[in-house]
């Protein structure tokens, strides 16, 4: 493989989001600064008899609204629709044409990629469950395939099936933007979009692409998603109070709140951004990925993998723990994550652990699963822009074991020059990225 | 600074041609077909009743003794990945925790896992009892499911079906604590996972990576998906061995199947330091995206295939004339094969007359995410043995296909081989693999 000709600086030139708190960056940011929760009773399907009856849904969203050629995306899954909306916003901010056969924005499409952390499109549950009902012979306690096959074949539809494939969100974005460069989609559970952003940064840094549309899209607010998480007892069951259910780092936390959405950032080489006169929103300077290699059911109890990912990201950025001004935590509101993550931050940040503000916007957005990391990354950029750190809401009952500065309940005015964004996935895949306020002179060589 | 070179030092495969790399290569060399009537479930009622299925195995025989109880958390896709990874690590001579915990000779933090995975369809029979108590007058009733059905699902059910669990189980068994990713780009997944693993080593973030993919498409829901997308051959249920005919004039669809393939990637320095047997070198990566208005099809001019090949050749810093072997994606779906052939032709130019094109799916079926890994392994086997087997089920080229399909097996030195893949949705990739010559002067 060719040695990279250059070692490009990687900047963010556009951002877009479709989330439970709104479908544009400023609306979402204002809701977060106001400490609002996006959780409410589930409406996508009737979840009233489930152990958890609420979620953080994207409300009143139609992917057709921001685009002209909606027909090209007709039949796309719920999460691909979110991805389309977030991409349009991000591209507009970055000055990149969408839906244009011959774009004049100065970006060579063969050097433009897509990297998403994206989940499966929702199951066609009507056909799927009908097939199981047809196939299951309760008297003999066995499954009669030919009976199921008939229903599957009669009821399933090509488009609905194709759109369930997890690579389809990236496919829609490529079609929307005309990207012809490296396009990838990954699914490392809750760490996926931080991984996507990190690996996309590497594609740009090492000269494999000039621009990458990066981020995540996911909706697991479907029958089997809610079932799976409920059976794992990972979800909050605070059905009487959805808005206060996501309470990361709180003593009474009882699980995460399942959310959905998409978040997209435009990553671009500094050279390309300057050539196009794009507005530079922030610089991505570090990425670390690791594996717990412990158990598929639990995090490593000392957060070994989390520590390694943070350490690797700082080494990549040529920084130490003394340089980090703000940590956007994974902070899911489960007993396990918040304890282990706190421990990991203490291990990495040593004497500064209690001084570095470390908040969780999942207290408001809910857990966007594969899209979570990218959504949180956007809040880091905004924190740097506005010199204000988002809060962890619902933190009224501190856990005595968890004693970091979680920025409880109200945002805090303070300059943020360098921020660290953490995501940890079920199964033990950990990803951390570090971003910095952009300044023309590079202070430290990564 | 000198670029870090990435070499391949271990292979593992489980495919419709057998359990292991040796039966895979023997089968491919003989032109044996691994396709038959579906055994995993009774396919009666489906227009296509064929699949490429792997031979029977006991997963417990392929994991360390103390990991056996975790096997109950593995769906079939995970099992195939774990088996292929175990073989690859053994073949590489690396001693990981999964091989011998008392004599580990790797730095776990410098070992990455990068697996491709397909969408994992949950098993319908497993949900049968829960769905049965959740129906009202023969129809699924979500309120009853929430109240009565859900509790009948085993608590850790979800963990069996998350695509990232292929990489997670492999990471746990071999104690690989370095970067870990799961690429979910259908049939292109393996090439993208291998490409990314190579890039991780090349940028210095790991010394070793286990990379590849696995997928088990042989279940009713996923088979029907391929049927609905008009990608299957529905005319050959009585002649399974003739069903999949990439680039052939009488092709009329593909056959789907299952498999797993894992490659050990290693920095050249690391491999040399430990005296590893080096099989080949990964020298070129190319990627693009097909922008077909109908997502289920490759664009007719195969432009993305062309770009991916051109980029891979450029990355390898070679001209197309240096290629000896090309393993195409070639599924047997006529319009996709034709589009791919056009893309290959555009990229190779005049070299199209000399490069042997050897499709493998006529023997292996389309094994989803795994297909690219198995093809890469086949390419490495061709390079190390110095042989290109004959293509199966190719008699007369389809109209418009000008590729030089390998119709007779030949022995020849293969300096460079290229593997191509694409998927519905549009991701395309190409990898260039080079013969490794121990004595060559650099």
Interface residues (C-beta under 8 A of the other chain):
Chain A: X1 X2 X3 X4 X45 X46 X47 X48 X49 X50 X51 X72 X110 X113 X114 X118 X120 X125 X126 X128 X129 X130 X131 X132 X133 X135 X136 X138 X141 X142 X143 X144 X145 X146 X148 X149 X150 X152 X153 X156 X157 X158 X161 X162 X164 X165 X166 X167 X168 X170 X171 X174 X175 X178 X179 X180 X181 X182 X183 X184 X185 X186 X187 X188 X189 X192 X195 X199 X202 X203 X206 X208 X223 X224 X227 X228 X229 X230 X231 X232 X233 X289 X290 X291 X292 X293 X294 X295 X296 X297 X304 X305 X308 X312 X425 X426 X427 X428 X429
Chain B: X1 X2 X3 X5 X6 X41 X42 X43 X44 X45 X46 X47 X70 X73 X108 X109 X113 X117 X119 X122 X124 X125 X127 X128 X129 X131 X132 X134 X135 X138 X139 X140 X142 X143 X144 X145 X146 X147 X150 X153 X154 X155 X156 X157 X158 X159 X161 X162 X163 X164 X165 X167 X168 X169 X171 X172 X174 X175 X176 X177 X178 X179 X180 X181 X182 X183 X184 X185 X186 X188 X192 X196 X198 X199 X202 X203 X205 X220 X221 X224 X225 X227 X228 X229 X230 X282 X283 X284 X285 X287 X288 X289 X291 X293 X295 X296 X304 X307 X311 X314 X315 X316 X317 X423 X424 X425 X426 X427
